[in-house]
């Protein structure tokens, strides 16, 4: 089954271009009797500008699919295309460049440097891209302003609430202007009110900045923010 729904604003509008696509992707861990098929012939298309939620029970394959989409793992079979690039044919260094230049990541645990200010945390991806210091700082401040943290630039994570820490993490993810934002349980460590704040923020980034978002979540209430929901079970897309 191919998981796809065109993103359009009118029945007369052409569908947006496909940004990422799985073609019969498989992922097998181990060999022989110990082999475990984490993905079993997955077809998946995500178009530019979509906000897609991925759901499924533990062991369903959703995290494996996320890791392959994020160039953190490679498929055992099938094809993963990012725009026109066959990602499975790229070298490790080429996949790292794709990840650094086109992808942004948000995690459940925030993954911030504890002794480093919010501004410095957001600057970090730009250091790896060798952006000059003045430009780094300006772009990091702009990203923090975009997530509503103007005035909090010099605070460390320990001085911020959980919701604020996730906002810093989102600012860090978008400061490189990624084509695709991968969010892995972004509200998993937050209370209900903060969760809805983060989802409103992600929805605004998708709507106003045209950032394509793929979000893994186990919460149906959070998945309702997405344009569509893809369900995984036993390594396959079920609906």
Legacy VTK file of the C-alpha trace (Angstrom):
# vtk DataFile Version 3.0
C-alpha trace
ASCII
DATASET POLYDATA
POINTS 239 float
0.000 0.000 0.000
1.309 3.406 -0.924
0.799 6.010 1.801
0.149 9.198 -0.108
-2.252 12.103 -0.168
-1.586 15.132 -2.360
-1.297 18.486 -0.614
-3.484 20.970 -2.436
-5.312 24.157 -1.632
-7.855 23.708 -4.438
-9.046 20.810 -6.596
-7.567 22.706 -9.551
-4.082 23.012 -8.027
-1.471 20.453 -9.136
-0.077 18.247 -6.350
3.128 19.454 -4.716
6.369 17.741 -5.778
7.367 14.582 -3.927
10.119 15.360 -1.428
10.869 11.878 -0.064
9.788 8.459 -1.275
10.210 4.849 -0.184
9.876 2.211 -2.906
9.468 -1.277 -1.429
11.926 -0.495 1.357
12.988 -3.380 3.577
15.228 -3.425 6.640
16.539 -6.651 8.122
18.633 -6.878 11.279
20.674 -10.003 11.951
21.083 -13.129 9.840
19.636 -16.595 9.512
17.267 -17.729 12.228
18.041 -14.571 14.216
17.057 -12.234 11.372
14.413 -9.645 12.220
12.548 -7.852 9.429
11.908 -4.342 10.776
10.507 -3.031 7.475
8.785 -5.294 4.971
8.286 -3.651 1.576
7.207 -0.163 2.610
5.948 2.291 -0.009
5.736 5.871 1.228
5.520 9.318 -0.366
5.706 12.685 1.357
5.148 15.808 -0.683
6.687 19.216 -0.134
4.750 21.205 2.448
3.014 18.253 4.079
2.690 17.673 7.806
2.547 13.899 8.287
2.155 11.967 11.534
3.405 8.382 11.861
1.818 6.067 14.421
2.141 2.427 15.382
2.847 0.126 18.333
6.355 -0.590 19.591
8.225 -2.726 17.069
5.967 -1.672 14.186
8.817 -0.185 12.140
8.052 3.500 12.530
11.355 4.338 14.276
13.321 2.331 11.711
11.594 4.247 8.925
12.417 7.530 10.682
16.092 6.551 11.002
16.303 5.730 7.291
14.547 8.976 6.333
17.034 10.844 8.541
20.015 9.140 6.866
20.940 7.587 10.216
20.461 4.096 8.751
20.236 2.521 5.297
17.652 0.107 3.856
18.478 -3.545 3.237
16.452 -3.452 0.028
14.287 -1.168 -2.033
14.936 2.491 -2.744
14.816 5.702 -0.712
14.730 8.836 -2.833
15.213 12.343 -1.474
14.072 14.610 -4.285
15.973 13.053 -7.218
18.773 11.412 -5.197
18.798 7.645 -4.585
19.934 7.849 -0.978
20.839 4.167 -0.659
23.560 4.669 -3.291
25.237 7.562 -1.425
28.416 7.146 0.567
28.467 7.678 4.332
29.942 11.172 3.833
27.343 12.061 1.215
24.527 10.955 3.515
26.059 13.048 6.304
26.053 16.099 4.025
22.432 15.470 3.051
21.519 15.165 6.721
23.443 18.317 7.662
22.159 20.482 4.808
18.578 19.358 4.224
17.243 17.739 7.406
16.324 19.005 10.869
15.713 16.831 13.936
13.617 17.261 17.080
13.686 14.581 19.776
11.558 13.671 22.783
14.490 14.282 25.166
15.419 17.736 23.728
19.143 16.721 23.451
20.445 20.150 24.455
23.916 20.826 25.862
23.255 21.499 29.539
26.033 24.016 30.250
25.511 25.918 27.014
23.166 28.855 26.511
20.062 28.634 24.341
21.754 30.805 21.735
24.852 28.612 21.645
22.742 25.459 21.403
20.942 26.861 18.371
24.222 27.971 16.779
25.695 24.477 16.942
24.486 23.137 13.531
25.825 26.285 11.862
29.288 25.656 13.307
29.369 22.327 11.470
28.470 24.194 8.287
31.347 26.644 8.862
29.078 29.708 8.990
30.947 32.840 10.214
30.370 33.705 13.877
28.429 36.940 13.318
26.068 35.320 10.843
25.665 32.296 13.133
24.642 34.501 16.015
22.184 36.508 13.936
20.541 33.417 12.498
20.332 31.754 15.921
18.678 34.849 17.419
16.192 34.932 14.547
15.359 31.237 15.040
14.809 31.749 18.776
12.559 34.720 18.035
10.584 32.568 15.608
9.808 30.064 18.386
8.917 32.802 20.892
12.109 32.886 22.965
13.353 36.424 22.461
15.003 37.462 25.728
15.922 33.903 26.704
19.053 33.632 24.556
21.531 33.557 27.479
19.647 31.034 29.619
20.927 27.470 29.934
18.542 24.493 29.624
18.454 24.140 33.418
16.950 27.624 33.611
14.176 26.803 31.126
10.927 24.873 31.423
10.410 21.687 29.434
8.321 23.517 26.867
10.985 26.201 26.494
13.696 23.570 26.097
11.729 21.949 23.281
11.350 25.365 21.663
15.147 25.748 21.762
15.453 22.306 20.185
13.015 23.314 17.421
14.951 26.557 16.843
18.143 24.491 16.523
16.403 22.206 14.013
15.148 25.033 11.788
18.159 27.387 11.965
19.687 25.573 8.968
16.450 26.087 6.978
15.880 22.353 6.382
13.679 20.934 3.649
12.366 18.243 6.017
11.889 18.384 9.787
11.847 14.984 11.512
10.189 15.113 14.939
10.400 11.977 17.102
7.775 12.117 19.897
8.277 15.911 20.295
5.635 16.153 23.026
6.520 12.921 24.845
8.122 14.678 27.840
5.611 17.518 28.134
2.327 18.064 29.945
-0.882 18.548 27.989
-0.782 22.360 27.843
2.850 22.496 26.750
2.212 19.719 24.219
-0.477 21.756 22.502
1.813 24.805 22.500
4.531 22.815 20.735
2.048 21.403 18.224
0.709 24.901 17.507
4.309 25.999 16.919
5.029 23.099 14.537
1.766 23.719 12.704
2.693 27.384 12.272
6.148 26.520 10.929
4.567 24.133 8.439
1.918 26.645 7.372
3.896 29.887 7.380
7.416 28.646 6.533
6.425 25.751 4.266
8.618 23.356 6.262
7.712 19.753 5.504
7.266 17.857 8.784
7.240 14.146 9.562
6.339 13.422 13.188
6.354 10.112 15.030
3.862 10.101 17.893
1.903 7.621 20.005
-0.687 10.255 20.947
-3.781 10.397 18.676
-4.576 13.897 19.963
-1.212 15.178 18.705
-1.558 13.300 15.405
-4.756 15.242 14.711
-2.613 18.324 14.032
-1.143 16.651 10.940
-2.563 16.714 7.415
-2.636 12.919 7.413
-1.609 9.965 9.552
0.374 6.915 8.425
-0.025 3.761 10.503
2.705 1.115 10.774
2.268 -2.457 11.987
4.673 -5.398 11.708
7.004 -3.460 9.413
4.313 -2.456 6.952
2.125 0.558 6.250
-1.420 -0.502 7.092
-3.319 2.698 6.281
LINES 1 240
239 0 1 2 3 4 5 6 7 8 9 10 11 12 13 14 15 16 17 18 19 20 21 22 23 24 25 26 27 28 29 30 31 32 33 34 35 36 37 38 39 40 41 42 43 44 45 46 47 48 49 50 51 52 53 54 55 56 57 58 59 60 61 62 63 64 65 66 67 68 69 70 71 72 73 74 75 76 77 78 79 80 81 82 83 84 85 86 87 88 89 90 91 92 93 94 95 96 97 98 99 100 101 102 103 104 105 106 107 108 109 110 111 112 113 114 115 116 117 118 119 120 121 122 123 124 125 126 127 128 129 130 131 132 133 134 135 136 137 138 139 140 141 142 143 144 145 146 147 148 149 150 151 152 153 154 155 156 157 158 159 160 161 162 163 164 165 166 167 168 169 170 171 172 173 174 175 176 177 178 179 180 181 182 183 184 185 186 187 188 189 190 191 192 193 194 195 196 197 198 199 200 201 202 203 204 205 206 207 208 209 210 211 212 213 214 215 216 217 218 219 220 221 222 223 224 225 226 227 228 229 230 231 232 233 234 235 236 237 238
